[in-house]
Amino acid sequence: MEKEHYSNLMEAINALTDKGYTEDFNAEGDQIVALISGKTFTPEELHIDEIHRFEGDTDPADSSELFAISAKSGLKGTLSMAHGAKHGQNADLIKRISSDHDH
């Protein structure tokens, strides 16, 4: 399956939501939190299905990444991480999630 190319972060989030990625994940401390359902996961319980990168319009430091993530339990959602600004995400934790992509 060929990966979709989206022009901006909101377009990607909306399209992934339509594909069933309805949860909003956040990497906090030593776990990934599903903000809508309140469930928590370890990186080993998750898989990154897609990664989308976006550059800032005026400043390359304003780039961001969007991860489409699925849990072994079947829950699917997205996690976004901004670069250049304080994003509050545990980037090392995200890197531990299995993926078929480089990240």
C-alpha positions as CSV (number, residue, x, y, z in Angstrom):
1,M,0.0,0.0,0.0
2,E,1.4,3.4,-1.0
3,K,1.6,6.0,1.7
4,E,-0.6,9.0,1.3
5,H,1.0,12.4,1.1
6,Y,-0.7,15.2,2.9
7,S,-0.1,18.9,2.5
8,N,-0.4,19.8,6.2
9,L,-0.8,18.3,9.7
10,M,-4.6,18.9,10.0
11,E,-5.3,17.2,6.6
12,A,-3.3,14.2,7.8
13,I,-5.0,14.0,11.1
14,N,-8.5,14.2,9.5
15,A,-7.6,11.6,6.9
16,L,-6.2,9.2,9.5
17,T,-9.3,9.7,11.7
18,D,-11.4,8.7,8.7
19,K,-9.2,5.5,8.5
20,G,-10.0,4.7,12.2
21,Y,-7.1,6.4,14.0
22,T,-9.5,8.0,16.4
23,E,-7.4,8.0,19.6
24,D,-5.1,10.8,20.6
25,F,-1.8,9.4,22.0
26,N,0.8,11.2,24.1
27,A,4.2,10.0,25.2
28,E,4.4,10.8,28.9
29,G,7.2,9.6,31.2
30,D,7.6,5.9,30.7
31,Q,4.3,5.1,29.0
32,I,2.1,6.1,26.0
33,V,-1.2,7.5,27.2
34,A,-4.4,7.3,25.1
35,L,-6.0,10.6,26.1
36,I,-9.6,9.8,25.0
37,S,-9.9,6.3,26.5
38,G,-7.4,6.8,29.4
39,K,-5.6,3.6,28.6
40,T,-1.9,3.4,29.0
41,F,0.6,1.4,26.9
42,T,4.3,0.4,26.8
43,P,6.1,0.9,23.5
44,E,6.1,-2.9,23.1
45,E,2.3,-2.9,22.9
46,L,2.2,-0.5,20.0
47,H,3.2,-0.3,16.3
48,I,3.8,2.7,14.2
49,D,1.9,2.2,11.0
50,E,2.7,5.5,9.2
51,I,4.9,8.5,9.8
52,H,4.2,11.9,8.2
53,R,6.6,14.8,8.4
54,F,5.7,18.4,7.8
55,E,8.0,21.4,7.4
56,G,7.1,24.8,8.9
57,D,5.9,27.4,6.3
58,T,8.3,30.1,7.4
59,D,10.8,28.4,9.7
60,P,12.2,24.9,9.2
61,A,12.5,24.6,12.9
62,D,8.7,24.6,13.1
63,S,8.6,21.1,11.6
64,S,6.5,18.3,13.0
65,E,5.9,14.6,12.8
66,L,2.6,12.7,12.9
67,F,2.6,9.0,13.9
68,A,-0.3,6.7,13.0
69,I,-0.2,4.1,15.8
70,S,-2.0,0.9,16.4
71,A,-2.1,-1.1,19.7
72,K,-2.1,-4.9,19.9
73,S,-5.6,-4.4,21.5
74,G,-6.9,-2.9,18.3
75,L,-7.0,0.7,19.4
76,K,-5.7,3.1,16.8
77,G,-4.8,6.7,17.0
78,T,-2.3,9.4,16.2
79,L,0.6,11.1,18.1
80,S,2.0,14.4,16.9
81,M,5.4,15.8,17.9
82,A,6.6,19.3,17.0
83,H,10.3,20.0,16.5
84,G,11.9,23.3,17.4
85,A,9.3,24.1,20.1
86,K,8.8,22.4,23.4
87,H,6.6,19.5,22.6
88,G,6.3,17.7,25.9
89,Q,6.6,14.3,24.3
90,N,9.1,11.7,25.4
91,A,10.9,11.3,22.0
92,D,13.1,8.4,23.3
93,L,9.9,6.5,24.2
94,I,8.5,7.0,20.8
95,K,11.7,5.7,19.2
96,R,11.1,2.4,21.1
97,I,7.8,1.7,19.4
98,S,8.2,-0.9,16.6
99,S,7.9,0.4,13.1
100,D,8.6,-0.6,9.5
101,H,9.9,2.9,9.0
102,D,13.0,4.8,10.0
103,H,12.3,7.4,12.7
